[in-house]
């Protein structure tokens, strides 16, 4: 389980790095939340269970890159399923689908 947490943490850092490199979007507050694998998981749960999308989600939506959201990692990356409840995964998927996201 510790390796899975570490892999998720790396994936969270990866969406930050890709957003910065490919879109010029520097999500400073987001990356500051990712201080450890456990904090990355807590951050993801907070984001997907929030009643409203995060500013980062909205920014990535406006740029047509919902694939780089926390919701995409939680909702559509099966390897991370054990880290999240069914409700958390469904919340992530529903937010994305409601915004027109079609997973590849």
N, C-alpha and C positions, 0 to 999 in steps of 0.2 A: 504493500500500500504506500509506503514511503516513496518508492520509485515513481508510482503513479502520480502522487502529489507533486513531486519534483518535475515530472514531465508536463503536468498542467501549468505549473509555475513558469516553466520555460515557454510554453505556448502562449501564456498571457504576455510575457515579455516580448515574444515574437510578434504578436498583433500590434503592440506598441511600436516596435522597431519597423515593421512593414508599413504601418500608417505614416510614420515619420519619413521613411525613405521614399515611398511611392507617392504619397499625397502631400508631403510637407506638413502634415498634421502632427503637431507636437503636444501630446496629451500629458503634460507635466504632472497634473494632480493625479491622474490615473497611475502613472508609473511610480509615483511616490507611495502609493498604497500597496505596492507589490514587494514588500520588504522580506517576505519569506514564502515558502510554499503554502503554509497554513493561512497567511494573510491573503494570498492570491485566491484561495478558495473562499474565504470569508467575503472578500470583495466581490467575487462573482455571484455569490448567493445574495448579497445585498443588492446588486444591480438587477438581477433577474426577478427578484421578488418586489422591487420597487413598483409603486403604482404608475409612475411615469418613467419614460425612458431617460437615461442619463444624457448629459450634454454631448458626450462622446458618441453615443448611439445616434443622436440626432445629426451630429456632424458627419458621421460615416454614412448615414442614410442619404444626406444631401449630396454626398460625393459618389453615391452609387456603390458603396463598398460595405454592405451589411455583412459580408463574409469576414470582415475584420472586427466584428463585435464580440463582446463577451458572450452574448446570447448565442451566437453561432457556435462558439466553443462548447458551451454547456448543452445546447439543444441538439446539435447535429454531429458531434464528434463522439462516436460510440465508445471509444477507448476511455473516455472520461466519465461514463455513466456511473461507475461505482462511487464517485465522489459526490453525487447529487441525488436528491430524492426525485421521485417521479413528478411531484408537483413542481419542483424547481426546473426540471427539464421541460415540462409542458409549458410553464410560464415563458421560458426562453423561446421555445418554438412558436408559441402563439404570438408573442410580440413580433417576431420576425415575419411570420406568415401574414399577420395583419398589415404589415408594412410592404407586402408584395415580394418578400424574399422567396426565392426558389433555390433550394440547396442543389449543389451540383452532384 
